């Protein structure tokens, strides 16, 4: 088993919270893990990515090779496209459709979503909207983790454990809310995957 | 993972490794990608319980010197910095090769090839070679941990500092690390030779000879190091030397079939001649793959490039001469077919980093632009290293230089000496106490006609909000260095103080001499963090 994920977003959007949940689930499943993160200057509103590699055998490179990613999980639509060279021909692009506009020349959203549509295997989801509907205003990341979980060879229960581990300090209510958010994201992907 | 295995960044593995290997003190100045070493130590209950030294230093030079002082007492110590930080610390680092160590001393340097967060991509192995100091270069997080034990042993056995060289992709990548049995700290034990650290010429000449005499033994260590491994291969048309994490990129490309070529995994220096000779004798060509500059390749090639084997690598175009490696580039160098991949669509716009919404630097640059750029045109503002360097980008385009820590003040002075008017400097509070104070003294001595802006956000912001030595001390420092108190001025940069700010700049531009203006407002990130901590009951 090997699972290569590119997590993408904008500095400050908190993609590492997704990595923590998936990483915890992987480790609890007895799998090996390497996770390369972006620190430093780009964290100030620049494009950021994390390479998350999970496998049942030795992982060498800290970076996912181009053409090898099983999933691009992006919390921002334009950022999902930036990493297309990493996506394997069978891989899934799972992206939030809510743009994060902190540059003056942000392209028209329609053009971006059209490009997302061209990717053979994709899920596009208004994760910000869904999180709001679930009354989990900070839950966008967990919607995305849930949607992408459909394409991971990892026990879904283990991901829920990852949420308990990540949010445990904040109390049962927050844990339950985020588990419900994760499930909603997954359900959306089941119903709206491109193929 | 069992209880003894931790999921750690490469940086954190180094911190935990040093803690378990009996370190007594860490000394560092924050710098990407090395910052997380000290941050981990500062969070560590183990470090707190043992009262391990873990306060930030003013700069990398003071860090290495303090570490050398701790080594003098026989205790184990580590100094940490980014690659350009080693330039600041070059004086004590190079000379520590000559004094040698008493207690084990590791200088951990995190290089940043591809300049993700840096102004250059220099390779610290070059400076280690210059200082004739051995280097350990981990290929994974487990080695990063383990090498702390090895480095302290080496350091004490040969009375030499040891460099631990990381690069961005190992420093900032997380993986499982299995801990070993922790060692006790060393007892206080002064050097046997009380003149070991006295580099008077007569003594230094003797110490230097000792350093030279150590070299063959250090090479023996590298020849026999478990971190340097020669893997046999049947296809001897090519041999591969892969250093540090470059080894991973080679192996990534041989997942499905074993590597057919002889392969030297290189992680300990000086360069192990025994393995190199064997490879050159066995193989027609040698491909050298290194993260960073072609350090090994250049040595192998020699000036005349007439060795018995053809040497290939970054200098012959098999790999790019600059920038960091990745699996694709290494795959190409190995002569393997590229993985199928799609080109990214053209619609994507670049997203450079930017000042955070609400950042005090925004107000500072709005005022500086109005008072200087609008009045006198572009080209009058020398800046420095920190978040405010982003003022070079639109919409501000407010600054004209960023060279090294502290260079804003001294470059402004030099330009003023040459007749540039106005000549202004922009520097952050932490950068000012790192390397700006001495330059200010130069300016005061000559009463140079410059205006210096010390943008005080009360933290070392770019690296994530570490404590700033300047906190609450800036006014006193400037006055103590001799700036006329009438021309040390401060205000809170906000939208509603803009006009006052512009007026203040104009007044100081009219003054012929050194003016210091200190816009003071806390970084929005640290402010937010404090608010969150308060909310969660003061705990983190």
Interface residues (C-beta under 8 A of the other chain):
Chain A: X10 X11 X12 X23 X27 X32 X33 X34 X35 X36 X37 X38 X39 X40 X41 X42 X43 X44 X45 X46 X47 X51 X59 X60 X61 X62 X63 X64 X65 X66 X67 X68 X78 X79 X81 X82 X83 X84 X85 X86 X87 X89 X102 X103 X104 X105 X106 X107 X111 X112 X115 X118 X169
Chain B: X1 X7 X9 X32 X33 X35 X36 X116 X117 X169 X170 X172 X173 X174 X175 X176 X245 X247 X248 X249 X251 X252 X255 X326 X327 X328 X331 X338 X339 X340 X341 X342 X343 X344 X345 X347 X348 X349 X350 X351 X352 X353 X354 X355 X356 X387 X390 X394 X395 X462 X463 X464 X536
